[in-house]
Amino acid sequence: IKPDWALMTYLHGAGRAETRGAHNWADAQTATLYRKNVGIVGYGLIGREIHRRLQGFDVCVHYYHRTRYPERIETSLGLRFRPLDELFATCDAVFVQLPLTSTTRGLVSRIVLQQANPQLVIINCGRAAVIDEDALYENLRDRRIAGYAADVFWREPMSFFDRFRRLSNCLITPHMAESLPGRKHDLLERALTRIF
C-alpha cells in the first residue's frame, strides 16, 4: 500500500464520519424557530431586544402592544401588529414580556388560550399573572397548546408540589436575570446564606 493511498483512505473515512454526523446519524429531532411565526406581547425595550436576537432565525415577527406603532416604524423594524387573540392563533411561539398592572392582569385569558395554535409554545419572561393560571394549566395538561417556558410564577418561590412541575410540556427556571456576580441581591448568594 502506498503511503499516499493510505492517507487518502484515512481522510476519506474521516470525511465519511463527519458527513454522517452532519446528517443527523442519531435521527434526533428538535423544534426550531427558523422561519416560523413568532409573537411578542409587550414590545417595549425588552421586547425589542428579544426581536433583535430572533433576527438570525429568519422569523416573521408579530407583536401586540397597548398602542400600535406607526406603520413606518413597523416596516422599518420588520413587524406586523396583531390583535392578541389573532397573535396566539397564528404564531408558533409567543414571548410574553409584560409588567403586571391592573390592565395587564389576566390579559392572556381563557378565551385567548382556547383559540391558540395547538403547536404554540409560550415563553413568559414578564409576569405570571398576566396569563390566566387555571386556563393555562388546563390547556397544557390537555395538550391543546404545545408548551410553556417561564421564569416567573404566580407564587414565588414556587412550591415543590406545584401542579405545573408535573407537566412534561412545562419548562421552569428561576427568575434570575439580574443575578450577576457581585450584586447584593444575587440569588446564589442569598440561597447559600439561607442554607449555611
C-alpha positions as CSV (number, residue, x, y, z in Angstrom):
1,I,0.0,0.0,0.0
2,K,1.4,3.3,-1.0
3,P,1.6,5.9,1.9
4,D,-0.4,8.5,-0.1
5,W,-3.2,6.0,-0.8
6,A,-3.3,5.0,2.9
7,L,-3.6,8.7,3.8
8,M,-6.4,9.2,1.2
9,T,-8.3,6.2,2.6
10,Y,-7.9,7.5,6.2
11,L,-9.1,11.0,5.2
12,H,-12.0,9.6,3.2
13,G,-13.1,7.6,6.2
14,A,-12.8,10.6,8.5
15,G,-14.8,12.6,6.0
16,R,-17.4,10.0,5.9
17,A,-17.7,10.0,9.7
18,E,-18.0,13.8,9.6
19,T,-20.7,13.6,6.9
20,R,-22.6,11.0,8.9
21,G,-22.5,13.4,11.9
22,A,-23.6,16.3,9.8
23,H,-26.6,14.3,8.5
24,N,-28.1,13.5,11.9
25,W,-27.0,9.9,12.3
26,A,-28.9,9.7,15.6
27,D,-32.2,10.7,13.9
28,A,-32.7,13.2,16.7
29,Q,-35.5,15.8,16.2
30,T,-35.7,19.2,17.7
31,A,-38.1,22.1,17.4
32,T,-36.7,25.3,15.9
33,L,-38.0,28.8,15.4
34,Y,-36.3,29.0,12.0
35,R,-38.8,30.7,9.5
36,K,-41.6,30.4,12.0
37,N,-44.2,33.0,13.1
38,V,-43.1,34.5,16.4
39,G,-45.1,36.9,18.6
40,I,-44.0,39.3,21.2
41,V,-46.6,40.6,23.7
42,G,-45.3,43.8,25.1
43,Y,-43.0,45.4,22.5
44,G,-41.0,47.7,24.8
45,L,-37.3,47.8,25.4
46,I,-37.0,44.2,26.4
47,G,-39.4,43.1,23.6
48,R,-37.1,44.9,21.1
49,E,-34.1,43.0,22.5
50,I,-35.9,39.7,22.1
51,H,-36.7,40.7,18.5
52,R,-33.1,41.6,17.8
53,R,-32.0,38.2,19.0
54,L,-34.5,36.4,16.8
55,Q,-33.4,38.1,13.6
56,G,-30.8,35.4,12.8
57,F,-33.6,32.8,12.6
58,D,-35.4,34.5,9.7
59,V,-38.7,34.6,11.6
60,C,-41.8,36.6,10.8
61,V,-42.3,38.7,13.9
62,H,-45.8,39.8,15.0
63,Y,-46.4,41.9,18.1
64,Y,-49.1,43.1,20.4
65,H,-48.7,46.3,22.3
66,R,-51.2,48.5,24.1
67,T,-50.7,51.2,21.4
68,R,-49.9,50.2,17.9
69,Y,-46.7,51.7,16.4
70,P,-47.0,53.8,13.2
71,E,-46.8,51.8,10.0
72,R,-43.4,53.3,9.1
73,I,-41.9,52.1,12.4
74,E,-43.4,48.6,11.9
75,T,-42.0,48.5,8.4
76,S,-38.5,49.6,9.4
77,L,-38.4,47.1,12.3
78,G,-40.0,44.3,10.2
79,L,-43.0,43.9,12.5
80,R,-46.7,43.0,12.0
81,F,-49.2,44.1,14.5
82,R,-51.8,41.5,15.5
83,P,-54.7,41.7,18.0
84,L,-53.9,39.5,21.0
85,D,-56.2,36.6,20.1
86,E,-55.0,36.5,16.5
87,L,-51.4,36.6,17.6
88,F,-51.9,33.5,19.8
89,A,-53.9,31.8,17.0
90,T,-51.3,32.3,14.2
91,C,-47.9,32.2,16.0
92,D,-45.7,29.1,16.7
93,A,-44.1,30.8,19.7
94,V,-45.1,33.8,21.7
95,F,-42.9,35.7,24.1
96,V,-44.9,37.4,26.9
97,Q,-43.0,40.4,28.1
98,L,-45.4,42.5,30.2
99,P,-45.3,44.1,33.6
100,L,-48.1,43.3,36.0
101,T,-50.6,46.2,36.2
102,S,-54.4,46.5,36.6
103,T,-54.8,46.4,32.8
104,T,-52.4,43.5,32.1
105,R,-53.6,41.2,34.9
106,G,-55.3,38.2,33.2
107,L,-54.8,39.8,29.7
108,V,-54.0,36.4,28.2
109,S,-57.4,35.0,29.1
110,R,-59.1,31.6,28.8
111,I,-60.7,32.7,25.5
112,V,-57.3,33.7,24.0
113,L,-55.7,30.4,25.1
114,Q,-58.7,28.4,23.7
115,Q,-58.1,29.9,20.3
116,A,-54.4,29.4,20.4
117,N,-52.4,27.4,17.8
118,P,-52.1,23.8,19.0
119,Q,-48.3,23.9,18.2
120,L,-47.9,27.1,20.2
121,V,-45.0,27.5,22.8
122,I,-45.4,30.3,25.2
123,I,-42.3,31.9,26.8
124,N,-43.2,34.1,29.7
125,C,-40.4,36.3,30.9
126,G,-42.6,39.1,32.1
127,R,-45.0,38.4,35.0
128,A,-47.0,35.2,35.5
129,A,-50.4,36.8,36.5
130,V,-50.8,38.4,33.0
131,I,-51.9,34.8,32.0
132,D,-55.0,33.1,33.4
133,E,-53.3,30.4,35.5
134,D,-56.1,27.8,35.5
135,A,-56.7,28.2,31.8
136,L,-53.0,27.8,31.0
137,Y,-52.7,24.7,33.2
138,E,-55.7,23.0,31.6
139,N,-54.5,23.8,28.0
140,L,-51.1,22.4,28.8
141,R,-52.4,19.3,30.6
142,D,-54.8,18.5,27.8
143,R,-52.1,19.3,25.1
144,R,-54.2,22.0,23.5
145,I,-51.0,24.0,23.3
146,A,-47.6,22.5,22.9
147,G,-45.6,24.1,25.7
148,Y,-44.8,26.7,28.3
149,A,-41.5,28.0,29.5
150,A,-41.2,30.5,32.3
151,D,-39.0,32.0,34.9
152,V,-42.0,33.7,36.6
153,F,-44.8,32.1,38.5
154,W,-48.0,33.1,40.4
155,R,-46.5,32.1,43.8
156,E,-42.7,32.6,44.3
157,P,-40.8,30.8,45.5
158,M,-42.6,28.1,43.6
159,S,-43.8,25.1,45.7
160,F,-42.0,21.8,45.1
161,F,-45.5,20.3,44.7
162,D,-46.8,22.9,42.3
163,R,-49.0,21.3,39.6
164,F,-47.0,22.9,36.8
165,R,-44.0,20.9,37.8
166,R,-45.8,17.7,36.9
167,L,-46.3,18.8,33.3
168,S,-43.8,17.4,30.8
169,N,-44.5,20.3,28.4
170,C,-43.6,23.0,31.0
171,L,-40.1,24.2,31.4
172,I,-39.4,26.1,34.7
173,T,-36.3,28.1,35.6
174,P,-35.6,30.6,38.4
175,H,-36.1,34.3,37.7
176,M,-32.5,35.4,37.9
177,A,-31.9,37.8,35.0
178,E,-30.4,40.4,37.4
179,S,-28.4,38.0,39.5
180,L,-25.0,38.9,38.3
181,P,-21.9,38.1,40.3
182,G,-21.1,40.9,42.8
183,R,-24.6,42.2,43.1
184,K,-26.0,42.4,46.6
185,H,-29.3,40.7,45.6
186,D,-27.6,37.8,43.9
187,L,-29.8,34.7,44.2
188,L,-27.0,32.2,44.6
189,E,-25.5,34.3,47.5
190,R,-28.9,34.6,49.1
191,A,-29.5,30.8,48.8
192,L,-26.1,30.0,50.3
193,T,-26.7,32.4,53.2
194,R,-30.0,30.7,53.9
195,I,-28.5,27.2,53.7
196,F,-25.5,27.9,55.9
